[in-house]
């Protein structure tokens, strides 16, 4: 099932400091380690149901997971067998203590809180890590994914209007930084963007989901630059199939979750095709397989984390070679 269909039925901060020692020779172990979920789907604290977005807290050695199918955000400490509900988990709904299919979560260290994309409630919520009090900071917004830059501004993927917006949390001024020219496949258009990445220069790399490509929008640009995929939907390494999560390192290598091909692909600068770094062993639930992965992240050591949507788990791939 396409992720775009899945989220409608049932997606790090700027800069790449955690990836600065990764090179083109870096490889990860072929088999992942299940660090969260993986106990079939369900709503117990050792289970997940269709995880989508996630954020790693290196300082506190834990991961925050948008547990979409359970309408909750889970904090899962590394090495633990169960997680802890820190937002939602009170049934599907629109009350202050409820969520409805959350798809992304980011950490706001300055305010000791998390910010949540509450997709089906069409709102963005801040939840305190001290007392779990929730505050709606934006409403009537079709938010699929979130990021925060080093100024404290947030970026939101508005997948209905096919655009990425930057929003000041002080003035709530909104600026379109990618797309905003209707649905399409021209260089100034997007088609169902969910995931994206903002680098230290405030360029926005958009995983253009239904166009099966990644587009780079330099700050103040009027159109994007094709940097991965864009050769139709398919399984070749020149192609992507429902591109989802994306991260960019200090060498401008682009790491893409190629959801429909059940693999993670690295595209180096100025190359014509990608290189599979995890998965790509057909759809499945073995430790070297995925079933429609959605998002990815790296920890401070460069280990790779994947939200494995239909396997209801988070997989960690340890660096094998620097």
N, C-alpha and C positions, 0 to 999 in steps of 0.2 A: 504494500500500500504506500502511495506517495505520502511523504510527511505533510505536504500541504493539505491533503485530504484528512490525514490522521489528526492534525491539530484542530481542524474544524469539526471533526466528528468526535471524537473521544474527549524546539528549537531549541576577560581581565582588563583589566584597566588598560589605558593607553601605554605605549612604550613596550619594549621587549627585553627589559632588564634580566628576566629569568632565563632568557635564551641566548645570552651573549657569548657563551662558550660553545654553543652548538655549531658544527661545521657541516660542510657537504658530505663529509665522511661519517657523520654520526649515524649510528644504527640502533634500533631498539630490538629487544628480545621478540622472537616470533610469537611466543605465547604470552597472553596477558594474565594478570592476577585480578580476580574479582574482589574489589575492596568495599563494595556496597551492593546490597540486593543479591540477585542471583539465586533466590530461593523461590522461584516461580513468581507469578504476580500475586499481589495481595496488599492488604493495608496494615499488616503487622509491622513492628519496628525493625524487623530484619528483612523486610521486603520493600520493593519499589513496584510502581506500575507506570510504565511508559515514561521514563525519565527523559528530560529534554535539555534545558540549559543548566549550567553549573558554574561555580566559582571556587577556586582553591584559596584557602587562607593559610599561607605558609607559616605565618607567625604562630598561629594556634593549632597547626597540624590537623586541619580538618577540611572538609569539602562541604559546600552548600549546594543542594540539589533541588531543582524544580521537579518535584515528583508529580507530574502533570495529572496522571490518571487517578491519583489519590487527593488531588486538590490541596497540596500542602508543600511546604519547604522543609527539607530535612537537613539537619546538620549531622554529618557523619565523621567522627574522629578517626584518624588513621589507626588501623589495628583493631578497631572495635567491631563487634559482631552485630550491633544494632545501632540505629540512628536515633536522633532526638528531633521531635517536631518543634520548630521554632516559629512557624506561621501557618495558618490554615489548619487543616486536619479536623475541622468541625462540621464536616459535611459540605457538599457543594452548595454555594449560595453567594449572596452579595453583601452580607453583614460584615461588620468591621473585623470579625474573627474568622471569616470565611474567604475562600478563594474559589475560582472556577476556571480550571485548566491553566494554571500558571506555567509559562514557557521559558522564563529566564529569571536569573537572580544575580545581582552584583553586590559587592561589599563596599560600603561607605565607611572607611576606617575613621575619618575625621569625626563623624557623628555616631560612631559605634552602632551602626545599623546596617540592614540590608535593604535593597530596593528591588521590588518584584514587579515583573510584567504579568499582570492578572488578565490574561487574554480575553476570555469570554465575558468578563465583567467590564471590559474596555476601560481599564484604569491602570495606573501605576501607583504602587503603594510603598511607603517606607515603613519598615517594622524595626523597632528598637531591639537590640540584642540584650539590653538590660532588663526590660520589663515586658517585651513583646507587644507593647502598644503599637497599633497600626494607624497610619495617617495616609489618607489619599492625597497624593501630590499632583496627580493629573487624572482627569476623567474624560470620557468620550474620545478615547484614543485607541486605535487598533494597533496595539503594541505586540510585536512578536519577539523582539530581542532588545537588549540593553547593553550599553557600555558607559563608562565614566572617564573623563579625561583628567589631567593633572590640575585643571582649574576648578574641578568640581562640577562642570557641566555634564549633563547626561545626553546620550545619543539614543534615539529610539527608531527601530524599524517599523514604519507604518506600512504594513504589507498590503492593506486595502488600497491605499493611494500610491503604492509603489514608490516610496521615497524613504530616505533616512533624514531624520530631523535632529538638530542639536537644540537642547533646551537649557536655558539658564535657570537654576533652582532658586536664584535670588530674585530675578525679574520676571521669570517665566516667558522671556522672549524666545520665540522659535525661529530657527533658521534651517532651511532645507539645504543639506550638504551633499545629497546624491539623489538622482532621480527627480521625481516631481513633474514629469512631462508625460504622464499617462502610461498605461501598460503597453509594452512593446519591446523590441529587441534592437532598437537603434542605440547608438553610443550614449545618448542622453536619456535613455529609458531603462526601466527595470520591470521585472515580472515576478511578483511574489517574493520580495526580499524578506528574509527572517534574520539570518545571522550576518554579522559583519565584524570588522576589526578596525580600530582607530590607532594609528601609529604615533610616534613621538612628534612627527611633523604635522599631525592632524589630517593626514590623508586617510580616507575611508575606503577600506577594501570590502566590497559588498559581495556576498555569496548570492548571486542572482538565480534563485532556486529553479524557477521554471524555464529560464533561458539556459540553464546548465553551463554556467560560466561564473568567473569571478572578475569583477570590475574594480579598478582603482580610480577613485575620485580624489585628485589632489585638491588641497584647500582652495576654495573659491572657483574651482573648475566648473565649466558649463556642461561638460560631458565626461564620461569615464574612459579609461584605457583598459582594453582587454588584457588580462594577465594570466588567466587559466581557463581552459575549456573553450567554449564558444564554437565548437565544431559539431554541433548537433548532439542529441541525446544518445549515448552509447557506452560500450564497455572498453573501447580502445583507450590507451593512455593519453591520447590527444583529446579525449572526450570526458565529460562528466555526466552523471545521471542523478538528477535531483541533488545538486550541490547544497550543502548545509553549513555546518560550523566552519569557521576559518580563523587562522592565526598567522601572523607574519613575524619572522625573526629579524635580527639586526642586519642580516645579509640580504634581506628582502626575499628570502625563501618563503613560499606560501604553502601552508598546510591546510588541506581541504578535506572535509568529511564528504566523501563521495557516496551518499546514502544508498542510492539505488544499486550501486556496485559493491556495497558492503566492504568498503576499504577506505583507508586514509592515504591520501596522495600528497607528495611534496612536489611543488613546481618551483624550480630554480629560476633565477632571473634570466630572461631572454631565451629560455628554452621553448621548444615546440610541444613538448609532452611532459607528463608528470612521471613520478617514480613512486611505486607503492611502498609505504613504510610499515603498514599494519593491515591485517585482514587481506582481502582479495582471494580468499580461499573458499569461495562460494558462501551462500547464506547458511548459517548454522549456529549452534550454541556451544561449540567447542572453544577452547581458550585462544585459538588462532582464528576465530571466526566472529562475524557480527551478523545481526539481523536488523538492518536498517538503523545504523548509527546516526546520531543527530548532531552532537556537539563535541568539541575537544578543548583541552586545556593542558598546560604544562605546569609542573611545580618548579621550585627554585633550583632543583638539581637537573631539570630538563627531562624528567620522566613524563610520559604521555598518558593522559586520561581521556577516556571515551565514554560518552553516554550511549549505551546499547539499547535502543528504544524497545524493540520487540522481545529482547532477552531480559528486560527489566533489571538491568544491572549497570554498574560502572566498572570499567576495565582499566587497569593500570599496566602500562608497558614500560619496563625498566630499560634504561640505556644500556646497551650491550657494548658499544664502541663509540668513543668520542671522535 
